[in-house]
Amino acid sequence: MTDVQELREGEVAVAFPDRNDAGLIFIGRIRTPWRTRAETPKQGKFDGPVCTIEIFEPWVAGLQGLEQLKHAQAVYWLHQSRRDLVVQSPKHDPKRVGVFALRSPVRPNPIGISTVEIVGIEGNAVRVRGLDCVDGTPLIDLKPDHCAFS
């Protein structure tokens, strides 16, 4: 978690529990042109820039067959997000909203999910369009998406 940021008017933060229920393994790293959260788009688009998902060993063999797909779901850990806000006041809208009614990266478990278009695969690198995360974001999973629109 990054440094604690000031709360906006009406926001509510909670004490974060000491206990963790799951241990995640990062299977890769996402490379994008965005260095800060402020530069990052609110949601990825298929006409956005080509980004690269780098898969770590020993998970590279798991890419077998992915080249046959047009779309995938990238699941990633929003590592720069605070995790203690339950009520937020978005910059674009002054009303207060609960975290589960927002797509905000600020959430108890900052997991991001994007449907990505697969542009190409070379070795451990999957080139995609449709991401919305900062450069260096850890990858949790990559799943086939057979339902994505074209």
N, C-alpha and C positions, 0 to 999 in steps of 0.2 A: 504494500500500500504506500502511496506517495504521502508527502507531508499533508497534514490536516489542513484543509482549506476553510476559509470563512464560510459560514452559513449565510444563505440569502434569507431575506425576510420570509418567515413562515415555514422554513425547512426544519425538519426534525431528524436528529441523529440519535442512534442508540449505541449502547455499549456493545462492542463486538465480543462474542463468546470466545473463550480460550480453546475450547474443544474443536477439533476438525474431524469430520466424519469420513472423509475420503482422501486418498492420496492420488493426485493426478500425475501422470507421466507425460511430459511434453514430447511429442513425437517429431517435432520440427519447428521451424521458425518462418514467419511470413515477412517477405520483403516488399515494401510499398514505397511510393515516392513521398509519403507524409511523415515528417519528423516529429510533429506535435499533434495533440488531440485537436487543437484549434484548426489546423490545416485539413484534418480528416473529414471526408464527407459524412453526412448524417446517415446515409445508406448507400451501399454499393450499387453500381449500375453496369449492365453488360456493355455499355459503350464507354465505360471508364478506362483508365490506363491498365496496361498489362502489368500484373504483379507476379511475384514468384513465391511459391510455397516450397521451401526446402525441407525435405524429409531427412531425418537423422537415421544413421545406422542404429540398430539392426532392422528398422522399419521400412527400408527402401523396397524390399521384396514385396511388401504389401501393396505396392503400386501396380503390380501385375494385373492386367485387365482394365485398368482405369482408362487406358488410351481408347477404348471402345465407347466411352461415354462422352456426352456433350456437356453435361452439368454435374456438379457435385455440391455437397454441403460442407463448407469449411467451418469447423467448430474451434474456437480459439479463446484464450484467456486474456482478458483486457487488463493487463498487468499494471497499468498506470491509474486505474480507477480506485477511488475510495469505496469502501464497502459498508459504511455505517448509516447512510441516509435511507430513511423509510418514507419520508415525504420530501418531495423536491419542488423547487420553483424554477422551471426551465427559463433560460435566458430569453427565448423567443415568446414566452407566454407567462405573465406574472401570476397566474393562478397556481395554487398548490395542488400537487398530484401525487398519489401514492406510487411507489417504485414499480409496482406490478402493472400499472396502467401506462408505463412509459417504455420506450426502447432505449432509454439512457444507458450508458455503460456503467453508471454509478448504481450498483446493486449488491446485495449480500454475496452472491457468487457471480462475479463479473465475467460471464460467459457470452461471447459473441458468436452469432451464427449468420453466415451469408451463403446464399445460393450463388455459385460461381460458374462461369462458362469456362470450360477447359479449352485453352488455346493450343497447348502442346506440352509434351513431356520429354525431358531429356535427362537420363540418369536419375538423380534424386530430386530434380527440379520440375515442378508442375507450374506451368505458366497459365494464369487465369485472369479473367476480368470479373469485376463485381464485388471486390473487397471494400471494406470501410474501417480499416484499422491502421494504427501507426506502424512504422517500420520496426521490425524486431519483435513483433507480437508472437508469443509462444502458441504453437498449434497443439490442440488437444486431439482432434480427430478429423478425418476426411471421409465422407460417406457418399455413396452414389446417390444421385437425385434423378429418378426416372420420371418425375412429374413436372420438372421445370418447364416454364414456357419458353418458346423459341424466339 
